[in-house]
Amino acid sequence: MTTPPRPLPAPVLSRPELRALISRSRTFAGQPLVPALKPTGGAQ
């Protein structure tokens, strides 16, 4: 994606498609999305 990581609005997160995509991203990353997107929270 070309957009930088950022918190998504609640309405967007409530969409089944978005939730499915996020779920896949979490599985791909191997860790929860929120900690992974934080500058200091991530396995570097």
mmCIF file of the N, C-alpha and C atoms, coordinates in Angstrom:
data_MODEL
# 
_entry.id   MODEL 
# 
loop_
_atom_site.group_PDB 
_atom_site.id 
_atom_site.type_symbol 
_atom_site.label_atom_id 
_atom_site.label_alt_id 
_atom_site.label_comp_id 
_atom_site.label_asym_id 
_atom_site.label_entity_id 
_atom_site.label_seq_id 
_atom_site.pdbx_PDB_ins_code 
_atom_site.Cartn_x 
_atom_site.Cartn_y 
_atom_site.Cartn_z 
_atom_site.occupancy 
_atom_site.B_iso_or_equiv 
_atom_site.pdbx_formal_charge 
_atom_site.auth_seq_id 
_atom_site.auth_comp_id 
_atom_site.auth_asym_id 
_atom_site.auth_atom_id 
_atom_site.pdbx_PDB_model_num 
ATOM 1   N N  . MET A 1 1  ? 0.844   -1.208  0.000  1.00 0.00 ? 1  MET A N  1 
ATOM 2   C CA . MET A 1 1  ? 0.000   0.000   0.000  1.00 0.00 ? 1  MET A CA 1 
ATOM 3   C C  . MET A 1 1  ? 0.876   1.253   0.000  1.00 0.00 ? 1  MET A C  1 
ATOM 4   N N  . THR A 1 2  ? 0.381   2.308   -0.609 1.00 0.00 ? 2  THR A N  1 
ATOM 5   C CA . THR A 1 2  ? 1.172   3.523   -0.716 1.00 0.00 ? 2  THR A CA 1 
ATOM 6   C C  . THR A 1 2  ? 0.921   4.465   0.446  1.00 0.00 ? 2  THR A C  1 
ATOM 7   N N  . THR A 1 3  ? -0.161  4.234   1.184  1.00 0.00 ? 3  THR A N  1 
ATOM 8   C CA . THR A 1 3  ? -0.471  5.106   2.315  1.00 0.00 ? 3  THR A CA 1 
ATOM 9   C C  . THR A 1 3  ? 0.291   4.653   3.551  1.00 0.00 ? 3  THR A C  1 
ATOM 10  N N  . PRO A 1 4  ? 0.813   5.596   4.332  1.00 0.00 ? 4  PRO A N  1 
ATOM 11  C CA . PRO A 1 4  ? 1.553   5.262   5.552  1.00 0.00 ? 4  PRO A CA 1 
ATOM 12  C C  . PRO A 1 4  ? 0.641   4.648   6.597  1.00 0.00 ? 4  PRO A C  1 
ATOM 13  N N  . PRO A 1 5  ? 1.182   3.777   7.439  1.00 0.00 ? 5  PRO A N  1 
ATOM 14  C CA . PRO A 1 5  ? 0.372   3.150   8.496  1.00 0.00 ? 5  PRO A CA 1 
ATOM 15  C C  . PRO A 1 5  ? -0.217  4.197   9.432  1.00 0.00 ? 5  PRO A C  1 
ATOM 16  N N  . ARG A 1 6  ? -1.503  4.047   9.735  1.00 0.00 ? 6  ARG A N  1 
ATOM 17  C CA . ARG A 1 6  ? -2.155  5.000   10.630 1.00 0.00 ? 6  ARG A CA 1 
ATOM 18  C C  . ARG A 1 6  ? -3.438  4.388   11.159 1.00 0.00 ? 6  ARG A C  1 
ATOM 19  N N  . PRO A 1 7  ? -3.904  4.848   12.328 1.00 0.00 ? 7  PRO A N  1 
ATOM 20  C CA . PRO A 1 7  ? -5.144  4.321   12.902 1.00 0.00 ? 7  PRO A CA 1 
ATOM 21  C C  . PRO A 1 7  ? -6.314  4.522   11.950 1.00 0.00 ? 7  PRO A C  1 
ATOM 22  N N  . LEU A 1 8  ? -7.121  3.484   11.794 1.00 0.00 ? 8  LEU A N  1 
ATOM 23  C CA . LEU A 1 8  ? -8.275  3.575   10.906 1.00 0.00 ? 8  LEU A CA 1 
ATOM 24  C C  . LEU A 1 8  ? -9.517  3.995   11.678 1.00 0.00 ? 8  LEU A C  1 
ATOM 25  N N  . PRO A 1 9  ? -10.398 4.776   11.047 1.00 0.00 ? 9  PRO A N  1 
ATOM 26  C CA . PRO A 1 9  ? -11.661 5.178   11.683 1.00 0.00 ? 9  PRO A CA 1 
ATOM 27  C C  . PRO A 1 9  ? -12.498 3.959   12.045 1.00 0.00 ? 9  PRO A C  1 
ATOM 28  N N  . ALA A 1 10 ? -13.288 4.087   13.096 1.00 0.00 ? 10 ALA A N  1 
ATOM 29  C CA . ALA A 1 10 ? -14.123 2.970   13.542 1.00 0.00 ? 10 ALA A CA 1 
ATOM 30  C C  . ALA A 1 10 ? -15.040 2.448   12.437 1.00 0.00 ? 10 ALA A C  1 
ATOM 31  N N  . PRO A 1 11 ? -15.691 3.334   11.677 1.00 0.00 ? 11 PRO A N  1 
ATOM 32  C CA . PRO A 1 11 ? -16.587 2.874   10.597 1.00 0.00 ? 11 PRO A CA 1 
ATOM 33  C C  . PRO A 1 11 ? -15.859 1.988   9.598  1.00 0.00 ? 11 PRO A C  1 
ATOM 34  N N  . VAL A 1 12 ? -14.602 2.315   9.313  1.00 0.00 ? 12 VAL A N  1 
ATOM 35  C CA . VAL A 1 12 ? -13.824 1.525   8.360  1.00 0.00 ? 12 VAL A CA 1 
ATOM 36  C C  . VAL A 1 12 ? -13.519 0.154   8.947  1.00 0.00 ? 12 VAL A C  1 
ATOM 37  N N  . LEU A 1 13 ? -13.183 0.142   10.243 1.00 0.00 ? 13 LEU A N  1 
ATOM 38  C CA . LEU A 1 13 ? -12.843 -1.124  10.883 1.00 0.00 ? 13 LEU A CA 1 
ATOM 39  C C  . LEU A 1 13 ? -14.063 -2.025  11.035 1.00 0.00 ? 13 LEU A C  1 
ATOM 40  N N  . SER A 1 14 ? -15.230 -1.436  10.948 1.00 0.00 ? 14 SER A N  1 
ATOM 41  C CA . SER A 1 14 ? -16.446 -2.225  11.127 1.00 0.00 ? 14 SER A CA 1 
ATOM 42  C C  . SER A 1 14 ? -16.829 -2.963  9.849  1.00 0.00 ? 14 SER A C  1 
ATOM 43  N N  . ARG A 1 15 ? -16.166 -2.630  8.749  1.00 0.00 ? 15 ARG A N  1 
ATOM 44  C CA . ARG A 1 15 ? -16.461 -3.296  7.481  1.00 0.00 ? 15 ARG A CA 1 
ATOM 45  C C  . ARG A 1 15 ? -15.900 -4.707  7.485  1.00 0.00 ? 15 ARG A C  1 
ATOM 46  N N  . PRO A 1 16 ? -16.691 -5.687  7.108  1.00 0.00 ? 16 PRO A N  1 
ATOM 47  C CA . PRO A 1 16 ? -16.253 -7.095  7.065  1.00 0.00 ? 16 PRO A CA 1 
ATOM 48  C C  . PRO A 1 16 ? -15.025 -7.261  6.176  1.00 0.00 ? 16 PRO A C  1 
ATOM 49  N N  . GLU A 1 17 ? -15.006 -6.580  5.024  1.00 0.00 ? 17 GLU A N  1 
ATOM 50  C CA . GLU A 1 17 ? -13.872 -6.715  4.100  1.00 0.00 ? 17 GLU A CA 1 
ATOM 51  C C  . GLU A 1 17 ? -12.597 -6.171  4.739  1.00 0.00 ? 17 GLU A C  1 
ATOM 52  N N  . LEU A 1 18 ? -12.727 -5.009  5.382  1.00 0.00 ? 18 LEU A N  1 
ATOM 53  C CA . LEU A 1 18 ? -11.565 -4.409  6.025  1.00 0.00 ? 18 LEU A CA 1 
ATOM 54  C C  . LEU A 1 18 ? -11.066 -5.279  7.169  1.00 0.00 ? 18 LEU A C  1 
ATOM 55  N N  . ARG A 1 19 ? -12.010 -5.810  7.944  1.00 0.00 ? 19 ARG A N  1 
ATOM 56  C CA . ARG A 1 19 ? -11.633 -6.659  9.078  1.00 0.00 ? 19 ARG A CA 1 
ATOM 57  C C  . ARG A 1 19 ? -10.934 -7.922  8.585  1.00 0.00 ? 19 ARG A C  1 
ATOM 58  N N  . ALA A 1 20 ? -11.412 -8.460  7.478  1.00 0.00 ? 20 ALA A N  1 
ATOM 59  C CA . ALA A 1 20 ? -10.794 -9.659  6.912  1.00 0.00 ? 20 ALA A CA 1 
ATOM 60  C C  . ALA A 1 20 ? -9.384  -9.341  6.429  1.00 0.00 ? 20 ALA A C  1 
ATOM 61  N N  . LEU A 1 21 ? -9.247  -8.182  5.791  1.00 0.00 ? 21 LEU A N  1 
ATOM 62  C CA . LEU A 1 21 ? -7.933  -7.778  5.291  1.00 0.00 ? 21 LEU A CA 1 
ATOM 63  C C  . LEU A 1 21 ? -6.959  -7.570  6.450  1.00 0.00 ? 21 LEU A C  1 
ATOM 64  N N  . ILE A 1 22 ? -7.431  -6.918  7.503  1.00 0.00 ? 22 ILE A N  1 
ATOM 65  C CA . ILE A 1 22 ? -6.599  -6.684  8.678  1.00 0.00 ? 22 ILE A CA 1 
ATOM 66  C C  . ILE A 1 22 ? -6.219  -8.005  9.326  1.00 0.00 ? 22 ILE A C  1 
ATOM 67  N N  . SER A 1 23 ? -7.177  -8.928  9.373  1.00 0.00 ? 23 SER A N  1 
ATOM 68  C CA . SER A 1 23 ? -6.906  -10.234 9.966  1.00 0.00 ? 23 SER A CA 1 
ATOM 69  C C  . SER A 1 23 ? -5.816  -10.948 9.184  1.00 0.00 ? 23 SER A C  1 
ATOM 70  N N  . ARG A 1 24 ? -5.873  -10.834 7.857  1.00 0.00 ? 24 ARG A N  1 
ATOM 71  C CA . ARG A 1 24 ? -4.853  -11.464 7.023  1.00 0.00 ? 24 ARG A CA 1 
ATOM 72  C C  . ARG A 1 24 ? -3.510  -10.787 7.243  1.00 0.00 ? 24 ARG A C  1 
ATOM 73  N N  . SER A 1 25 ? -3.530  -9.463  7.363  1.00 0.00 ? 25 SER A N  1 
ATOM 74  C CA . SER A 1 25 ? -2.290  -8.724  7.588  1.00 0.00 ? 25 SER A CA 1 
ATOM 75  C C  . SER A 1 25 ? -1.666  -9.136  8.917  1.00 0.00 ? 25 SER A C  1 
ATOM 76  N N  . ARG A 1 26 ? -2.494  -9.299  9.937  1.00 0.00 ? 26 ARG A N  1 
ATOM 77  C CA . ARG A 1 26 ? -2.001  -9.701  11.258 1.00 0.00 ? 26 ARG A CA 1 
ATOM 78  C C  . ARG A 1 26 ? -1.365  -11.077 11.170 1.00 0.00 ? 26 ARG A C  1 
ATOM 79  N N  . THR A 1 27 ? -2.027  -11.983 10.427 1.00 0.00 ? 27 THR A N  1 
ATOM 80  C CA . THR A 1 27 ? -1.496  -13.335 10.297 1.00 0.00 ? 27 THR A CA 1 
ATOM 81  C C  . THR A 1 27 ? -0.180  -13.308 9.530  1.00 0.00 ? 27 THR A C  1 
ATOM 82  N N  . PHE A 1 28 ? -0.117  -12.449 8.507  1.00 0.00 ? 28 PHE A N  1 
ATOM 83  C CA . PHE A 1 28 ? 1.087   -12.356 7.684  1.00 0.00 ? 28 PHE A CA 1 
ATOM 84  C C  . PHE A 1 28 ? 2.241   -11.770 8.490  1.00 0.00 ? 28 PHE A C  1 
ATOM 85  N N  . ALA A 1 29 ? 1.918   -10.775 9.325  1.00 0.00 ? 29 ALA A N  1 
ATOM 86  C CA . ALA A 1 29 ? 2.951   -10.124 10.127 1.00 0.00 ? 29 ALA A CA 1 
ATOM 87  C C  . ALA A 1 29 ? 3.387   -11.027 11.280 1.00 0.00 ? 29 ALA A C  1 
ATOM 88  N N  . GLY A 1 30 ? 2.489   -11.927 11.701 1.00 0.00 ? 30 GLY A N  1 
ATOM 89  C CA . GLY A 1 30 ? 2.835   -12.831 12.785 1.00 0.00 ? 30 GLY A CA 1 
ATOM 90  C C  . GLY A 1 30 ? 2.666   -12.176 14.147 1.00 0.00 ? 30 GLY A C  1 
ATOM 91  N N  . GLN A 1 31 ? 2.059   -11.000 14.167 1.00 0.00 ? 31 GLN A N  1 
ATOM 92  C CA . GLN A 1 31 ? 1.843   -10.293 15.427 1.00 0.00 ? 31 GLN A CA 1 
ATOM 93  C C  . GLN A 1 31 ? 0.720   -9.281  15.248 1.00 0.00 ? 31 GLN A C  1 
ATOM 94  N N  . PRO A 1 32 ? 0.117   -8.828  16.354 1.00 0.00 ? 32 PRO A N  1 
ATOM 95  C CA . PRO A 1 32 ? -0.987  -7.868  16.289 1.00 0.00 ? 32 PRO A CA 1 
ATOM 96  C C  . PRO A 1 32 ? -0.607  -6.624  15.487 1.00 0.00 ? 32 PRO A C  1 
ATOM 97  N N  . LEU A 1 33 ? -1.585  -6.048  14.793 1.00 0.00 ? 33 LEU A N  1 
ATOM 98  C CA . LEU A 1 33 ? -1.323  -4.894  13.932 1.00 0.00 ? 33 LEU A CA 1 
ATOM 99  C C  . LEU A 1 33 ? -0.883  -3.661  14.713 1.00 0.00 ? 33 LEU A C  1 
ATOM 100 N N  . VAL A 1 34 ? -1.575  -3.351  15.799 1.00 0.00 ? 34 VAL A N  1 
ATOM 101 C CA . VAL A 1 34 ? -1.296  -2.111  16.531 1.00 0.00 ? 34 VAL A CA 1 
ATOM 102 C C  . VAL A 1 34 ? 0.153   -2.028  17.016 1.00 0.00 ? 34 VAL A C  1 
ATOM 103 N N  . PRO A 1 35 ? 0.652   -3.038  17.742 1.00 0.00 ? 35 PRO A N  1 
ATOM 104 C CA . PRO A 1 35 ? 2.050   -2.993  18.182 1.00 0.00 ? 35 PRO A CA 1 
ATOM 105 C C  . PRO A 1 35 ? 3.016   -2.965  17.000 1.00 0.00 ? 35 PRO A C  1 
ATOM 106 N N  . ALA A 1 36 ? 2.657   -3.624  15.914 1.00 0.00 ? 36 ALA A N  1 
ATOM 107 C CA . ALA A 1 36 ? 3.543   -3.693  14.752 1.00 0.00 ? 36 ALA A CA 1 
ATOM 108 C C  . ALA A 1 36 ? 3.675   -2.329  14.082 1.00 0.00 ? 36 ALA A C  1 
ATOM 109 N N  . LEU A 1 37 ? 2.620   -1.520  14.162 1.00 0.00 ? 37 LEU A N  1 
ATOM 110 C CA . LEU A 1 37 ? 2.642   -0.217  13.512 1.00 0.00 ? 37 LEU A CA 1 
ATOM 111 C C  . LEU A 1 37 ? 3.296   0.853   14.373 1.00 0.00 ? 37 LEU A C  1 
ATOM 112 N N  . LYS A 1 38 ? 3.444   0.567   15.660 1.00 0.00 ? 38 LYS A N  1 
ATOM 113 C CA . LYS A 1 38 ? 4.072   1.553   16.538 1.00 0.00 ? 38 LYS A CA 1 
ATOM 114 C C  . LYS A 1 38 ? 5.576   1.609   16.258 1.00 0.00 ? 38 LYS A C  1 
ATOM 115 N N  . PRO A 1 39 ? 6.159   2.801   16.290 1.00 0.00 ? 39 PRO A N  1 
ATOM 116 C CA . PRO A 1 39 ? 7.583   2.971   16.002 1.00 0.00 ? 39 PRO A CA 1 
ATOM 117 C C  . PRO A 1 39 ? 8.471   2.159   16.944 1.00 0.00 ? 39 PRO A C  1 
ATOM 118 N N  . THR A 1 40 ? 8.066   2.069   18.214 1.00 0.00 ? 40 THR A N  1 
ATOM 119 C CA . THR A 1 40 ? 8.904   1.381   19.196 1.00 0.00 ? 40 THR A CA 1 
ATOM 120 C C  . THR A 1 40 ? 8.397   -0.028  19.460 1.00 0.00 ? 40 THR A C  1 
ATOM 121 N N  . GLY A 1 41 ? 7.211   -0.352  18.943 1.00 0.00 ? 41 GLY A N  1 
ATOM 122 C CA . GLY A 1 41 ? 6.642   -1.682  19.193 1.00 0.00 ? 41 GLY A CA 1 
ATOM 123 C C  . GLY A 1 41 ? 6.741   -2.551  17.961 1.00 0.00 ? 41 GLY A C  1 
ATOM 124 N N  . GLY A 1 42 ? 7.733   -3.455  17.950 1.00 0.00 ? 42 GLY A N  1 
ATOM 125 C CA . GLY A 1 42 ? 7.893   -4.298  16.768 1.00 0.00 ? 42 GLY A CA 1 
ATOM 126 C C  . GLY A 1 42 ? 9.168   -5.096  16.888 1.00 0.00 ? 42 GLY A C  1 
ATOM 127 N N  . ALA A 1 43 ? 9.188   -6.288  16.365 1.00 0.00 ? 43 ALA A N  1 
ATOM 128 C CA . ALA A 1 43 ? 10.397  -7.119  16.452 1.00 0.00 ? 43 ALA A CA 1 
ATOM 129 C C  . ALA A 1 43 ? 11.386  -6.694  15.374 1.00 0.00 ? 43 ALA A C  1 
ATOM 130 N N  . GLN A 1 44 ? 12.273  -5.806  15.740 1.00 0.00 ? 44 GLN A N  1 
ATOM 131 C CA . GLN A 1 44 ? 13.275  -5.357  14.781 1.00 0.00 ? 44 GLN A CA 1 
ATOM 132 C C  . GLN A 1 44 ? 14.622  -6.005  15.059 1.00 0.00 ? 44 GLN A C  1 
# 
